Amino acid sequence: MPPTPFADAFKTTVKLSTFRYSTLPLMWKAKKFFNTEFEKTLALMVDELHKFLGNIIAKKKERFVAGEDLEDKDMSARIVRRAQGEQLDETFLDNTTVSFVLAGQDTICLALTWFFWSVSSNQNVEKEIVREIKQKAGCLRDMVYTHASIYECMKLFPPISLYSKEAVEDDVWPDGTKVKKGTSIIYHIFTMGKSQEL
């Protein structure tokens, strides 16, 4: 197979970014500051991603300026179109494109796999979705049953089963639980989606 600099940089970036979670913040921040070890590699891989995606954005912008219709062609075309219309800067374009690539790879594959498995396992749901597609072809907003089926599947089989957030300030939850600033909150979406109580 031919070399794939973008795919290799993408995989390495995800791996090294995830590695930060298992390292003391002081350690990886020091390595980043001194540009050593895996933080040096991470910086190089991120530059590679930005270069690759920057070229794609530049070509889309050229087509947009030339008056070509970029409507509904692909996600990067939509991002460029929006940025031009709202006069958003290069940083917005770059970061948004990187976010879509990073967030979309595994999650979309997982969501679609579980959705098609769930639908194929339930003939009544499959028939209803097919009926709705035939009746309302071309108008996604009116496909209420299909939309609900996707949401139900994502509730039962979330693409990201475990997630965490960090409190940016002291807070009190509705049940009275006090959360201090800097506290990491980890929640298990997979389990929550299967809880009849929730």
TORPA-4810 file (N, C-alpha, C, O; in nm, 3 decimals):
<nodes>
NODE_1_0.084_-0.119_0.000_0.000_0.000_0.000_0.089_0.125_0.000_0.194_0.127_0.063_M
NODE_2_0.044_0.229_-0.071_0.122_0.354_-0.072_0.117_0.421_0.066_0.025_0.395_0.143_P
NODE_3_0.215_0.505_0.096_0.214_0.574_0.226_0.093_0.666_0.237_0.046_0.721_0.137_P
NODE_4_0.043_0.682_0.358_-0.074_0.767_0.382_-0.041_0.864_0.496_-0.080_0.841_0.610_T
NODE_5_0.030_0.972_0.464_0.076_1.065_0.569_-0.039_1.118_0.656_-0.026_1.128_0.778_P
NODE_6_-0.151_1.153_0.593_-0.263_1.207_0.670_-0.319_1.103_0.766_-0.338_1.131_0.885_F
NODE_7_-0.345_0.982_0.715_-0.402_0.876_0.800_-0.306_0.840_0.913_-0.348_0.819_1.027_A
NODE_8_-0.177_0.833_0.882_-0.077_0.801_0.984_-0.072_0.912_1.090_-0.066_0.885_1.210_D
NODE_9_-0.074_1.037_1.044_-0.070_1.150_1.138_-0.197_1.150_1.224_-0.191_1.179_1.344_A
NODE_10_-0.309_1.119_1.162_-0.437_1.116_1.235_-0.433_1.011_1.347_-0.465_1.041_1.461_F
NODE_11_-0.392_0.889_1.312_-0.386_0.781_1.412_-0.290_0.815_1.526_-0.320_0.794_1.643_K
NODE_12_-0.173_0.869_1.489_-0.073_0.903_1.591_-0.124_1.016_1.681_-0.103_1.012_1.802_T
NODE_13_-0.191_1.114_1.622_-0.244_1.227_1.700_-0.346_1.178_1.801_-0.342_1.218_1.918_T
NODE_14_-0.438_1.093_1.758_-0.541_1.040_1.849_-0.475_0.960_1.961_-0.510_0.975_2.078_V
NODE_15_-0.380_0.875_1.925_-0.311_0.790_2.023_-0.236_0.875_2.127_-0.248_0.850_2.247_K
NODE_16_-0.160_0.974_2.080_-0.081_1.055_2.172_-0.168_1.150_2.255_-0.136_1.178_2.370_L
NODE_17_-0.277_1.199_2.196_-0.369_1.284_2.273_-0.434_1.204_2.385_-0.450_1.254_2.496_S
NODE_18_-0.471_1.082_2.355_-0.532_0.995_2.455_-0.431_0.961_2.565_-0.468_0.945_2.681_T
NODE_19_-0.305_0.950_2.527_-0.199_0.917_2.623_-0.190_1.021_2.735_-0.149_0.989_2.847_F
NODE_20_-0.229_1.144_2.705_-0.225_1.250_2.806_-0.312_1.215_2.927_-0.282_1.254_3.040_R
NODE_21_-0.422_1.142_2.903_-0.513_1.107_3.012_-0.449_1.012_3.115_-0.489_1.010_3.231_Y
NODE_22_-0.351_0.936_3.071_-0.287_0.842_3.162_-0.155_0.895_3.217_-0.079_0.822_3.281_S
NODE_23_-0.128_1.023_3.191_-0.004_1.086_3.236_-0.039_1.202_3.328_-0.139_1.271_3.306_T
NODE_24_0.040_1.224_3.429_0.017_1.340_3.516_0.023_1.467_3.432_0.115_1.484_3.352_L
NODE_25_-0.072_1.559_3.450_-0.072_1.683_3.372_0.060_1.757_3.377_0.105_1.812_3.276_P
NODE_26_0.123_1.761_3.494_0.251_1.829_3.507_0.356_1.770_3.414_0.438_1.843_3.357_L
NODE_27_0.353_1.638_3.399_0.452_1.569_3.315_0.434_1.604_3.167_0.528_1.646_3.100_M
NODE_28_0.308_1.586_3.116_0.292_1.611_2.973_0.302_1.760_2.940_0.344_1.796_2.830_W
NODE_29_0.264_1.846_3.035_0.277_1.990_3.011_0.425_2.031_3.006_0.464_2.117_2.927_K
NODE_30_0.506_1.969_3.091_0.650_1.996_3.088_0.711_1.948_2.957_0.792_2.018_2.896_A
NODE_31_0.671_1.829_2.913_0.722_1.776_2.786_0.677_1.863_2.669_0.751_1.880_2.572_K
NODE_32_0.556_1.917_2.679_0.509_2.007_2.574_0.589_2.136_2.575_0.629_2.186_2.470_K
NODE_33_0.613_2.191_2.693_0.688_2.315_2.706_0.828_2.301_2.647_0.873_2.388_2.573_F
NODE_34_0.897_2.189_2.681_1.032_2.166_2.631_1.034_2.098_2.494_1.141_2.072_2.439_F
NODE_35_0.916_2.068_2.440_0.902_2.006_2.308_0.986_1.878_2.297_1.070_1.864_2.209_N
NODE_36_0.960_1.784_2.392_1.034_1.659_2.395_0.940_1.539_2.391_0.819_1.552_2.412_T
NODE_37_0.998_1.424_2.364_0.931_1.294_2.366_0.800_1.296_2.286_0.795_1.350_2.176_E
NODE_38_0.694_1.237_2.345_0.571_1.222_2.267_0.504_1.356_2.236_0.429_1.365_2.139_F
NODE_39_0.530_1.458_2.315_0.471_1.590_2.287_0.533_1.651_2.161_0.466_1.724_2.087_E
NODE_40_0.659_1.623_2.137_0.724_1.672_2.014_0.662_1.602_1.893_0.632_1.666_1.792_K
NODE_41_0.643_1.471_1.905_0.581_1.394_1.796_0.438_1.442_1.774_0.395_1.458_1.660_T
NODE_42_0.365_1.465_1.883_0.227_1.512_1.872_0.220_1.644_1.797_0.135_1.662_1.710_L
NODE_43_0.309_1.737_1.829_0.311_1.868_1.762_0.337_1.852_1.612_0.275_1.920_1.530_A
NODE_44_0.430_1.762_1.577_0.459_1.737_1.435_0.338_1.678_1.362_0.308_1.716_1.249_L
NODE_45_0.269_1.585_1.428_0.152_1.522_1.367_0.036_1.620_1.351_-0.036_1.618_1.251_M
NODE_46_0.019_1.707_1.450_-0.087_1.809_1.441_-0.056_1.905_1.325_-0.146_1.944_1.251_V
NODE_47_0.071_1.943_1.309_0.110_2.027_1.196_0.079_1.958_1.063_0.031_2.022_0.969_D
NODE_48_0.105_1.828_1.056_0.076_1.751_0.935_-0.073_1.752_0.904_-0.113_1.770_0.789_E
NODE_49_-0.155_1.734_1.008_-0.301_1.739_0.989_-0.344_1.876_0.939_-0.423_1.886_0.844_L
NODE_50_-0.293_1.982_1.002_-0.332_2.117_0.962_-0.288_2.148_0.819_-0.361_2.214_0.745_H
NODE_51_-0.170_2.101_0.780_-0.123_2.124_0.643_-0.215_2.056_0.542_-0.258_2.118_0.445_K
NODE_52_-0.244_1.929_0.567_-0.329_1.852_0.477_-0.467_1.915_0.463_-0.515_1.938_0.352_F
NODE_53_-0.529_1.943_0.577_-0.664_2.001_0.575_-0.662_2.145_0.524_-0.758_2.190_0.462_L
NODE_54_-0.553_2.218_0.549_-0.539_2.354_0.497_-0.541_2.356_0.345_-0.598_2.447_0.285_G
NODE_55_-0.477_2.256_0.282_-0.479_2.247_0.136_-0.620_2.224_0.084_-0.660_2.283_-0.017_N
NODE_56_-0.695_2.138_0.152_-0.833_2.111_0.111_-0.917_2.239_0.122_-0.994_2.272_0.032_I
NODE_57_-0.902_2.310_0.234_-0.977_2.433_0.256_-0.942_2.537_0.149_-1.030_2.604_0.096_I
NODE_58_-0.812_2.550_0.118_-0.769_2.647_0.017_-0.833_2.618_-0.118_-0.877_2.710_-0.187_A
NODE_59_-0.839_2.490_-0.157_-0.901_2.454_-0.284_-1.051_2.482_-0.284_-1.105_2.528_-0.385_K
NODE_60_-1.117_2.456_-0.172_-1.261_2.485_-0.161_-1.285_2.635_-0.170_-1.381_2.679_-0.234_K
NODE_61_-1.198_2.715_-0.107_-1.213_2.860_-0.112_-1.195_2.912_-0.254_-1.266_3.003_-0.297_K
NODE_62_-1.098_2.855_-0.326_-1.077_2.895_-0.466_-1.203_2.868_-0.549_-1.244_2.952_-0.629_E
NODE_63_-1.262_2.752_-0.529_-1.384_2.717_-0.601_-1.499_2.809_-0.562_-1.581_2.847_-0.646_R
NODE_64_-1.505_2.845_-0.433_-1.611_2.934_-0.386_-1.597_3.073_-0.450_-1.695_3.131_-0.497_F
NODE_65_-1.474_3.125_-0.452_-1.446_3.257_-0.511_-1.474_3.255_-0.661_-1.520_3.354_-0.718_V
NODE_66_-1.447_3.140_-0.727_-1.471_3.127_-0.871_-1.619_3.117_-0.904_-1.658_3.113_-1.020_A
NODE_67_-1.702_3.111_-0.799_-1.846_3.108_-0.822_-1.905_2.969_-0.837_-2.022_2.954_-0.872_G
NODE_68_-1.826_2.867_-0.811_-1.880_2.731_-0.820_-1.976_2.706_-0.705_-1.959_2.758_-0.594_E
NODE_69_-2.078_2.626_-0.733_-2.177_2.593_-0.632_-2.121_2.486_-0.540_-2.101_2.372_-0.582_D
NODE_70_-2.097_2.522_-0.415_-2.045_2.426_-0.318_-2.156_2.369_-0.229_-2.129_2.291_-0.138_L
NODE_71_-2.279_2.407_-0.257_-2.392_2.364_-0.173_-2.404_2.212_-0.171_-2.408_2.147_-0.275_E
NODE_72_-2.410_2.157_-0.050_-2.436_2.014_-0.029_-2.335_1.920_-0.094_-2.367_1.803_-0.116_D
NODE_73_-2.216_1.967_-0.127_-2.117_1.878_-0.188_-2.052_1.789_-0.082_-2.048_1.667_-0.097_K
NODE_74_-2.004_1.849_0.022_-1.944_1.776_0.134_-1.934_1.870_0.254_-1.963_1.989_0.242_D
NODE_75_-1.893_1.816_0.367_-1.890_1.895_0.489_-1.791_2.011_0.481_-1.821_2.121_0.528_M
NODE_76_-1.674_1.988_0.422_-1.575_2.096_0.416_-1.626_2.210_0.329_-1.596_2.327_0.356_S
NODE_77_-1.702_2.178_0.223_-1.759_2.283_0.138_-1.860_2.366_0.216_-1.867_2.488_0.200_A
NODE_78_-1.938_2.301_0.300_-2.036_2.373_0.382_-1.966_2.464_0.483_-2.010_2.577_0.507_R
NODE_79_-1.856_2.415_0.540_-1.782_2.496_0.638_-1.725_2.620_0.570_-1.735_2.730_0.624_I
NODE_80_-1.667_2.603_0.451_-1.610_2.716_0.377_-1.720_2.815_0.340_-1.702_2.936_0.354_V
NODE_81_-1.833_2.764_0.293_-1.944_2.851_0.254_-1.993_2.934_0.372_-2.016_3.054_0.360_R
NODE_82_-2.008_2.869_0.487_-2.053_2.940_0.608_-1.950_3.044_0.650_-1.985_3.158_0.684_R
NODE_83_-1.823_3.005_0.649_-1.717_3.096_0.692_-1.712_3.220_0.603_-1.693_3.331_0.652_A
NODE_84_-1.729_3.200_0.472_-1.726_3.313_0.380_-1.845_3.405_0.404_-1.831_3.527_0.403_Q
NODE_85_-1.963_3.344_0.425_-2.084_3.423_0.447_-2.079_3.503_0.576_-2.130_3.615_0.582_G
NODE_86_-2.020_3.446_0.678_-2.014_3.513_0.808_-1.879_3.580_0.833_-1.853_3.631_0.941_E
NODE_87_-1.793_3.578_0.732_-1.661_3.639_0.739_-1.582_3.589_0.861_-1.527_3.667_0.938_Q
NODE_88_-1.578_3.455_0.874_-1.503_3.392_0.983_-1.359_3.371_0.938_-1.333_3.353_0.819_L
NODE_89_-1.267_3.372_1.032_-1.126_3.367_0.997_-1.075_3.225_0.969_-1.147_3.127_0.982_D
NODE_90_-0.947_3.220_0.930_-0.882_3.093_0.895_-0.878_2.996_1.014_-0.888_2.875_0.996_E
NODE_91_-0.863_3.050_1.133_-0.857_2.965_1.252_-0.987_2.888_1.268_-0.986_2.769_1.300_T
NODE_92_-1.100_2.956_1.245_-1.230_2.890_1.251_-1.236_2.775_1.150_-1.274_2.663_1.185_F
NODE_93_-1.199_2.804_1.027_-1.202_2.702_0.921_-1.116_2.583_0.958_-1.159_2.468_0.948_L
NODE_94_-0.995_2.611_0.999_-0.899_2.506_1.032_-0.948_2.420_1.149_-0.952_2.297_1.139_D
NODE_95_-0.985_2.485_1.259_-1.027_2.411_1.378_-1.156_2.333_1.356_-1.170_2.221_1.404_N
NODE_96_-1.249_2.392_1.284_-1.376_2.323_1.258_-1.354_2.200_1.172_-1.412_2.094_1.198_T
NODE_97_-1.271_2.212_1.070_-1.243_2.097_0.983_-1.173_1.987_1.061_-1.209_1.869_1.049_T
NODE_98_-1.073_2.022_1.141_-1.003_1.922_1.222_-1.100_1.854_1.318_-1.096_1.732_1.336_V
NODE_99_-1.188_1.933_1.380_-1.287_1.876_1.474_-1.377_1.775_1.405_-1.404_1.669_1.460_S
NODE_100_-1.424_1.808_1.285_-1.511_1.714_1.214_-1.439_1.585_1.181_-1.496_1.476_1.194_F
NODE_101_-1.315_1.595_1.140_-1.239_1.475_1.107_-1.214_1.391_1.232_-1.237_1.270_1.231_V
NODE_102_-1.168_1.455_1.338_-1.137_1.382_1.461_-1.262_1.322_1.525_-1.263_1.207_1.566_L
NODE_103_-1.367_1.402_1.532_-1.489_1.357_1.601_-1.568_1.257_1.517_-1.641_1.174_1.572_A
NODE_104_-1.554_1.266_1.389_-1.641_1.187_1.303_-1.597_1.048_1.265_-1.680_0.965_1.229_G
NODE_105_-1.469_1.020_1.272_-1.423_0.893_1.218_-1.486_0.772_1.287_-1.566_0.701_1.226_Q
NODE_106_-1.451_0.747_1.409_-1.500_0.627_1.477_-1.646_0.638_1.518_-1.720_0.541_1.511_D
NODE_107_-1.687_0.758_1.562_-1.823_0.773_1.613_-1.928_0.750_1.506_-2.029_0.685_1.532_T
NODE_108_-1.906_0.801_1.387_-2.003_0.782_1.279_-2.008_0.636_1.238_-2.117_0.581_1.216_I
NODE_109_-1.893_0.572_1.228_-1.890_0.429_1.193_-1.966_0.346_1.296_-2.045_0.259_1.261_C
NODE_110_-1.940_0.373_1.424_-2.009_0.298_1.530_-2.159_0.324_1.529_-2.239_0.230_1.539_L
NODE_111_-2.198_0.450_1.517_-2.341_0.485_1.518_-2.414_0.418_1.402_-2.522_0.361_1.421_A
NODE_112_-2.357_0.423_1.284_-2.422_0.362_1.167_-2.426_0.210_1.178_-2.526_0.148_1.140_L
NODE_113_-2.319_0.150_1.228_-2.317_0.005_1.243_-2.428_-0.041_1.337_-2.503_-0.132_1.305_T
NODE_114_-2.438_0.023_1.454_-2.543_-0.014_1.549_-2.682_0.016_1.494_-2.775_-0.061_1.517_W
NODE_115_-2.696_0.127_1.423_-2.827_0.162_1.368_-2.873_0.057_1.267_-2.986_0.008_1.276_F
NODE_116_-2.788_0.022_1.172_-2.828_-0.076_1.071_-2.849_-0.214_1.132_-2.937_-0.289_1.089_F
NODE_117_-2.769_-0.249_1.232_-2.791_-0.376_1.302_-2.926_-0.375_1.373_-3.001_-0.472_1.365_W
NODE_118_-2.956_-0.266_1.443_-3.082_-0.256_1.516_-3.202_-0.261_1.423_-3.300_-0.331_1.450_S
NODE_119_-3.195_-0.189_1.313_-3.305_-0.187_1.216_-3.323_-0.324_1.152_-3.436_-0.372_1.138_V
NODE_120_-3.212_-0.387_1.114_-3.224_-0.518_1.049_-3.271_-0.626_1.146_-3.317_-0.732_1.104_S
NODE_121_-3.260_-0.599_1.275_-3.306_-0.694_1.377_-3.454_-0.676_1.411_-3.511_-0.756_1.485_S
NODE_122_-3.515_-0.573_1.357_-3.655_-0.544_1.388_-3.728_-0.510_1.258_-3.722_-0.397_1.209_N
NODE_123_-3.798_-0.610_1.202_-3.862_-0.593_1.071_-3.969_-0.485_1.070_-3.984_-0.416_0.970_Q
NODE_124_-4.042_-0.468_1.180_-4.146_-0.365_1.183_-4.085_-0.225_1.169_-4.138_-0.140_1.098_N
NODE_125_-3.974_-0.203_1.239_-3.906_-0.074_1.231_-3.852_-0.054_1.090_-3.866_0.055_1.033_V
NODE_126_-3.792_-0.156_1.034_-3.736_-0.147_0.898_-3.845_-0.111_0.797_-3.825_-0.023_0.713_E
NODE_127_-3.959_-0.177_0.805_-4.070_-0.150_0.712_-4.118_-0.006_0.725_-4.146_0.061_0.625_K
NODE_128_-4.129_0.041_0.849_-4.176_0.178_0.872_-4.077_0.281_0.818_-4.118_0.382_0.761_E
NODE_129_-3.949_0.257_0.837_-3.847_0.350_0.785_-3.849_0.351_0.632_-3.844_0.458_0.571_I
NODE_130_-3.858_0.234_0.570_-3.864_0.226_0.424_-3.988_0.299_0.372_-3.981_0.372_0.274_V
NODE_131_-4.102_0.278_0.440_-4.227_0.346_0.400_-4.209_0.497_0.408_-4.249_0.570_0.316_R
NODE_132_-4.151_0.544_0.517_-4.132_0.687_0.536_-4.037_0.746_0.431_-4.060_0.856_0.381_E
NODE_133_-3.932_0.673_0.399_-3.837_0.720_0.297_-3.906_0.732_0.162_-3.885_0.830_0.090_I
NODE_134_-3.989_0.634_0.127_-4.060_0.639_-0.002_-4.161_0.753_-0.006_-4.175_0.819_-0.108_K
NODE_135_-4.230_0.776_0.103_-4.333_0.880_0.109_-4.274_1.020_0.112_-4.329_1.112_0.052_Q
NODE_136_-4.163_1.036_0.181_-4.111_1.170_0.206_-3.971_1.189_0.147_-3.890_1.265_0.200_K
NODE_137_-3.945_1.120_0.038_-3.813_1.127_-0.024_-3.775_1.272_-0.050_-3.855_1.349_-0.104_A
NODE_138_-3.655_1.308_-0.013_-3.605_1.442_-0.040_-3.635_1.543_0.070_-3.586_1.656_0.065_G
NODE_139_-3.714_1.504_0.169_-3.747_1.598_0.276_-3.712_1.534_0.411_-3.799_1.478_0.478_C
NODE_140_-3.587_1.543_0.449_-3.539_1.480_0.572_-3.609_1.531_0.697_-3.628_1.456_0.792_L
NODE_141_-3.648_1.658_0.696_-3.712_1.716_0.815_-3.843_1.646_0.850_-3.883_1.644_0.966_R
NODE_142_-3.910_1.590_0.750_-4.040_1.525_0.773_-4.028_1.378_0.813_-4.129_1.314_0.841_D
NODE_143_-3.907_1.325_0.816_-3.888_1.183_0.848_-3.878_1.165_1.000_-3.772_1.135_1.053_M
NODE_144_-3.990_1.183_1.066_-3.997_1.181_1.213_-3.964_1.043_1.268_-3.890_1.032_1.365_V
NODE_145_-4.019_0.939_1.209_-3.998_0.803_1.258_-3.851_0.763_1.245_-3.793_0.706_1.337_Y
NODE_146_-3.793_0.793_1.130_-3.651_0.760_1.108_-3.564_0.836_1.208_-3.472_0.779_1.266_T
NODE_147_-3.595_0.964_1.226_-3.521_1.047_1.321_-3.530_0.988_1.463_-3.429_0.978_1.533_H
NODE_148_-3.650_0.950_1.502_-3.669_0.891_1.636_-3.595_0.758_1.648_-3.540_0.727_1.754_A
NODE_149_-3.593_0.680_1.541_-3.523_0.551_1.542_-3.372_0.570_1.561_-3.308_0.494_1.634_S
NODE_150_-3.318_0.671_1.496_-3.174_0.701_1.511_-3.144_0.741_1.655_-3.047_0.693_1.715_I
NODE_151_-3.227_0.827_1.711_-3.207_0.871_1.850_-3.221_0.755_1.948_-3.142_0.743_2.042_Y
NODE_152_-3.320_0.669_1.926_-3.338_0.555_2.015_-3.217_0.462_2.009_-3.172_0.411_2.111_E
NODE_153_-3.165_0.440_1.888_-3.048_0.354_1.872_-2.926_0.416_1.941_-2.849_0.345_2.005_C
NODE_154_-2.910_0.548_1.928_-2.795_0.613_1.991_-2.809_0.615_2.143_-2.709_0.620_2.215_M
NODE_155_-2.934_0.610_2.193_-2.954_0.601_2.337_-2.910_0.463_2.387_-2.843_0.452_2.491_K
NODE_156_-2.947_0.359_2.313_-2.915_0.223_2.354_-2.770_0.184_2.325_-2.709_0.110_2.402_L
NODE_157_-2.716_0.235_2.215_-2.579_0.201_2.173_-2.503_0.329_2.138_-2.475_0.354_2.021_F
NODE_158_-2.469_0.410_2.238_-2.401_0.537_2.209_-2.261_0.515_2.151_-2.188_0.428_2.199_P
NODE_159_-2.222_0.592_2.049_-2.090_0.578_1.990_-1.978_0.605_2.091_-1.871_0.546_2.081_P
NODE_160_-2.004_0.693_2.186_-1.909_0.719_2.294_-1.978_0.673_2.422_-2.073_0.737_2.467_I
NODE_161_-1.931_0.563_2.478_-2.004_0.504_2.591_-1.968_0.565_2.726_-2.043_0.553_2.822_S
NODE_162_-1.854_0.631_2.732_-1.806_0.689_2.858_-1.753_0.828_2.827_-1.682_0.847_2.729_L
NODE_163_-1.788_0.925_2.910_-1.745_1.063_2.882_-1.712_1.133_3.013_-1.758_1.091_3.119_Y
NODE_164_-1.634_1.238_3.006_-1.602_1.312_3.129_-1.600_1.462_3.100_-1.575_1.507_2.989_S
NODE_165_-1.628_1.535_3.204_-1.623_1.682_3.201_-1.552_1.728_3.327_-1.543_1.654_3.425_K
NODE_166_-1.501_1.850_3.324_-1.439_1.907_3.443_-1.513_2.034_3.481_-1.538_2.120_3.396_E
NODE_167_-1.549_2.046_3.608_-1.621_2.164_3.656_-1.531_2.287_3.649_-1.421_2.287_3.704_A
NODE_168_-1.578_2.391_3.582_-1.498_2.513_3.569_-1.520_2.607_3.688_-1.446_2.704_3.707_V
NODE_169_-1.625_2.577_3.768_-1.650_2.654_3.889_-1.731_2.568_3.985_-1.787_2.466_3.945_E
NODE_170_-1.737_2.608_4.111_-1.817_2.534_4.209_-1.962_2.530_4.161_-2.012_2.627_4.103_D
NODE_171_-2.029_2.417_4.187_-2.166_2.401_4.140_-2.243_2.313_4.238_-2.184_2.240_4.317_D
NODE_172_-2.374_2.320_4.231_-2.461_2.231_4.307_-2.561_2.171_4.209_-2.632_2.244_4.140_V
NODE_173_-2.567_2.039_4.205_-2.660_1.972_4.115_-2.803_1.976_4.170_-2.821_2.003_4.289_W
NODE_174_-2.902_1.951_4.087_-3.042_1.955_4.134_-3.070_1.864_4.254_-3.159_1.893_4.334_P
NODE_175_-2.994_1.754_4.266_-3.019_1.663_4.380_-2.944_1.706_4.507_-2.950_1.637_4.609_D
NODE_176_-2.872_1.820_4.500_-2.802_1.871_4.617_-2.654_1.836_4.621_-2.583_1.884_4.710_G
NODE_177_-2.605_1.754_4.528_-2.464_1.717_4.524_-2.379_1.841_4.497_-2.404_1.915_4.401_T
NODE_178_-2.277_1.864_4.582_-2.187_1.977_4.563_-2.067_1.932_4.481_-2.005_1.829_4.508_K
NODE_179_-2.035_2.010_4.380_-1.922_1.980_4.292_-1.825_2.096_4.299_-1.861_2.211_4.270_V
NODE_180_-1.702_2.067_4.338_-1.600_2.170_4.350_-1.534_2.198_4.215_-1.524_2.110_4.130_K
NODE_181_-1.490_2.320_4.197_-1.416_2.359_4.078_-1.298_2.265_4.058_-1.226_2.234_4.152_K
NODE_182_-1.278_2.220_3.932_-1.166_2.131_3.900_-1.198_1.983_3.915_-1.116_1.899_3.881_G
NODE_183_-1.318_1.951_3.967_-1.356_1.810_3.983_-1.387_1.749_3.846_-1.459_1.807_3.766_T
NODE_184_-1.331_1.632_3.822_-1.364_1.559_3.699_-1.487_1.474_3.723_-1.495_1.399_3.820_S
NODE_185_-1.583_1.486_3.634_-1.707_1.409_3.642_-1.706_1.311_3.525_-1.700_1.351_3.409_I
NODE_186_-1.713_1.183_3.557_-1.716_1.079_3.453_-1.854_1.016_3.456_-1.902_0.974_3.561_I
NODE_187_-1.917_1.009_3.339_-2.049_0.946_3.335_-2.053_0.841_3.224_-1.989_0.855_3.120_Y
NODE_188_-2.128_0.736_3.250_-2.133_0.619_3.163_-2.261_0.624_3.080_-2.367_0.578_3.124_H
NODE_189_-2.251_0.681_2.961_-2.367_0.704_2.875_-2.435_0.573_2.838_-2.558_0.567_2.832_I
NODE_190_-2.357_0.469_2.813_-2.412_0.338_2.775_-2.508_0.287_2.883_-2.617_0.240_2.851_F
NODE_191_-2.467_0.295_3.008_-2.550_0.248_3.119_-2.670_0.341_3.139_-2.781_0.294_3.163_T
NODE_192_-2.648_0.470_3.129_-2.757_0.566_3.149_-2.869_0.545_3.046_-2.986_0.557_3.079_M
NODE_193_-2.832_0.514_2.922_-2.930_0.493_2.816_-3.012_0.369_2.833_-3.117_0.354_2.770_G
NODE_194_-2.967_0.278_2.919_-3.041_0.154_2.943_-3.115_0.156_3.077_-3.182_0.059_3.112_K
NODE_195_-3.103_0.265_3.151_-3.170_0.278_3.279_-3.313_0.326_3.259_-3.336_0.436_3.210_S
NODE_196_-3.410_0.242_3.298_-3.550_0.280_3.286_-3.581_0.398_3.377_-3.666_0.481_3.344_Q
NODE_197_-3.514_0.407_3.489_-3.535_0.517_3.583_-3.498_0.650_3.518_-3.572_0.748_3.530_E
NODE_198_-3.381_0.654_3.451_-3.338_0.778_3.385_-3.420_0.805_3.261_-3.398_0.905_3.192_L
</nodes>
